[in-house]
Amino acid sequence: MIEWAEQWYIDKIKEKLLSQTRRNESGCLEWIGKTTDGVGYGLIGFLGEQVRVHRLMWEIHNKRPITKGMYCCHKCDNRKCVEPEHLYEGTPSDNQSDRISRGRQGENCGGQSRFYEGEVWLMKKLSGKVSHRMMAKMFKTTSSNISRLINDKIKPKVLRETSSSDEKG
C-alpha cells in the first residue's frame, strides 16, 4: 500500500490520521473519523481507494506493507484503535484464535455470540426504547450485532446448570 510513497507524503498522511484520533483511558489511540459500515474499523481515502486506518498506521509505523495474505490484528481488541504498538501482523489463524479467545467467534458470522440469553433478553426489552447505537455502547459491541441478536440472526450462549457428574474429583 505505501511501499513507493515518498516520506513527505507519508508524513502528511500520518499528520492527517493523527488529527482524527484521541487517546482513551486504556492507552488506545482511537479513530474518531469515518468508520466502515457496522464493523467499526476506521476508514480513509488513500491513493484513490478506501483503506482501513489501522492497517495504514501499521504500514507507516513499520515502513513496509502488510504481507500478502496476512492480517493487521489488534492486541487491545479495540477495532477503533490505530496505536501501532497495539497492532501486529498475524495470520488468518492468529486472527481466528484471537476471536475465539476473546469470545467473539459468533459475531458477524451467524454463529453463537459472546452474549448470554439474559443479555439478549434485555436487549430485546430495550429495543424501541433505547437506540441500537446506545445499546452497542452499553454492551461493548456494534449496533449491527445488536440488531442481529434482537432479530435472532446470532444465537446467544445458553447458561447450563452444572450437575454433580460435571464436577471432577
C-alpha positions in Angstrom: 0.0 0.0 0.0 2.7 2.5 0.9 5.9 0.9 -0.4 6.6 3.5 -3.1 5.3 6.6 -1.3 7.7 9.5 -0.6 8.5 10.3 3.0 6.9 13.8 2.8 3.6 12.2 1.6 3.7 9.6 4.4 4.3 12.4 7.0 1.4 14.4 5.6 -0.9 11.3 5.8 0.3 10.5 9.3 -0.5 14.0 10.4 -4.0 13.8 8.8 -4.6 10.4 10.6 -3.4 11.6 14.0 -5.7 14.7 13.7 -8.7 12.3 13.7 -7.7 10.3 16.8 -8.0 10.6 20.5 -6.2 8.7 23.3 -8.6 6.7 25.6 -8.1 5.7 29.2 -6.8 2.3 28.2 -4.0 3.8 26.1 -5.6 3.1 22.7 -5.3 5.8 20.1 -8.9 5.7 18.8 -10.0 6.7 15.4 -12.8 9.3 15.6 -13.2 9.7 11.8 -15.3 7.7 9.3 -15.8 4.0 10.1 -16.8 1.1 8.0 -20.5 0.3 7.9 -21.3 -1.6 11.0 -18.0 -3.3 11.5 -16.2 -0.5 13.5 -12.9 -0.2 11.7 -11.7 3.3 10.7 -11.8 4.1 7.0 -9.9 6.7 5.0 -9.3 7.5 1.3 -5.7 6.8 0.4 -4.1 6.7 -3.1 -7.6 6.6 -4.7 -9.1 3.8 -2.6 -10.8 3.4 0.8 -8.4 1.6 3.3 -8.7 0.6 6.9 -6.9 3.1 9.1 -5.3 0.6 11.5 -3.7 -1.2 8.5 -2.3 2.1 7.1 -1.0 3.2 10.5 0.8 -0.2 11.0 2.4 0.1 7.5 3.5 3.7 8.1 5.0 2.7 11.5 6.7 -0.4 10.2 7.7 1.3 6.9 6.5 -1.7 4.8 3.3 -3.1 3.5 1.4 -5.9 5.3 2.5 -9.2 3.8 0.0 -10.5 1.3 -2.4 -12.9 3.0 -1.7 -11.6 6.4 -3.9 -9.6 8.7 -3.4 -6.5 10.9 -4.6 -7.7 14.3 -5.3 -5.8 17.5 -3.6 -6.8 20.8 -6.1 -4.5 22.6 -9.3 -5.9 20.9 -10.4 -2.4 20.0 -11.3 -2.1 16.4 -11.1 1.7 16.5 -7.5 1.6 17.9 -4.8 2.7 15.5 -1.9 2.8 18.0 0.9 1.0 16.2 2.1 -0.6 19.5 -1.3 -2.3 19.8 -1.2 -3.8 16.3 0.6 -6.8 14.9 0.8 -8.6 11.6 -0.8 -12.0 12.0 -2.0 -15.0 10.0 -5.7 -15.6 9.4 -5.3 -18.4 12.0 -3.9 -15.9 14.6 -6.9 -13.7 13.9 -9.4 -16.6 14.4 -7.6 -17.7 17.6 -8.0 -14.1 18.9 -11.7 -14.1 18.1 -12.2 -17.4 19.9 -10.1 -16.5 23.0 -12.0 -13.2 23.3 -15.4 -14.7 22.9 -16.3 -13.1 19.5 -16.3 -16.1 17.3 -20.0 -16.0 16.5 -20.4 -12.3 15.9 -20.8 -11.2 12.3 -21.0 -14.8 11.0 -24.4 -16.1 12.1 -22.9 -18.4 14.8 -23.1 -18.2 18.5 -22.2 -14.8 20.1 -20.4 -13.9 23.3 -23.7 -12.8 24.8 -25.9 -14.9 27.1 -29.6 -15.4 26.8 -30.3 -12.9 29.6 -28.3 -10.2 27.9 -30.2 -10.7 24.6 -33.5 -10.7 26.5 -32.5 -7.3 28.0 -31.6 -6.0 24.5 -35.0 -7.1 23.2 -36.7 -5.3 26.1 -34.7 -2.1 25.5 -35.3 -2.3 21.7 -37.6 0.6 20.7 -36.8 2.5 23.9 -33.0 2.8 23.5 -31.2 3.1 20.2 -29.2 0.2 18.9 -26.2 2.6 18.9 -26.7 3.3 22.6 -27.1 -0.5 23.4 -23.9 -1.2 21.4 -22.0 1.2 23.7 -23.6 -0.4 26.8 -22.8 -4.0 25.7 -19.5 -3.1 24.0 -20.3 -4.4 20.6 -21.6 -2.9 17.3 -25.1 -1.7 16.5 -25.3 -4.3 13.7 -24.6 -7.0 16.2 -27.3 -5.7 18.5 -29.7 -5.8 15.5 -28.6 -9.4 14.7 -29.1 -10.5 18.3 -32.5 -8.9 18.6 -33.6 -10.4 15.3 -32.3 -13.9 16.2 -29.6 -13.9 13.5 -27.0 -14.7 16.1 -27.6 -17.3 18.8 -26.9 -16.3 22.4 -24.9 -18.6 24.7 -27.0 -20.7 27.0 -26.2 -20.9 30.7 -26.4 -24.5 31.8 -26.6 -25.9 35.3 -23.6 -27.9 36.5 -24.5 -31.3 37.9 -22.5 -33.4 40.3 -21.4 -35.5 37.3 -19.9 -32.4 35.8 -17.7 -31.9 38.8 -14.4 -33.6 39.0 -12.8 -35.3 41.9 
